[in-house]
Amino acid sequence: MATKRPAKIASKKKGKGSARTCPSCNTDMQMTRVMRFTEGPSGMFWVCTSATCMFVVSKHDVKVGSLLQKTA
C-alpha cells in the first residue's frame, strides 16, 4: 500500500496573494476574525497593523472605517 501524504494547510501559504496594504496609510494589513458581542459586523476582516490608523476592510473589499473612530 502507498503511504498517504499529509494534507496541505492553507494557512501556511504566504506571499503576495495573501498580503494587502492599507488604503489609508499604505502599511501592511492582517486578516482577523471579529466576533460580534454587541451591535456591529462580525466575520473575517483585514485590519491595518499601524497603531495610529487601525483601518478595517471586509473580506469583500468593503471599507468599514477605523477602529479608533468607534466609540464603545
Steps between C-alpha positions, in 0.01 A plus 500: 500500500610850428547737791283807513653842479394754764244757390618845402380765741373823343622713791860415412470674164683829525589746233364774281159335454408523866650843573308825492593864564295755692312748276545770764870484595654242259629264775442124520161361596428172680196270470308484828186322623255741666238358736177691563423569867293817447347660194737504207652283232676169559703270277838518328652846461829651388636728777786749462802417718584866563408613854411848376268388218321168585298513175260208440402352160265204461602184319296619200679841475231704679666780700365487858706788641747543782480325837632818663189698396258247654359571844402222739 
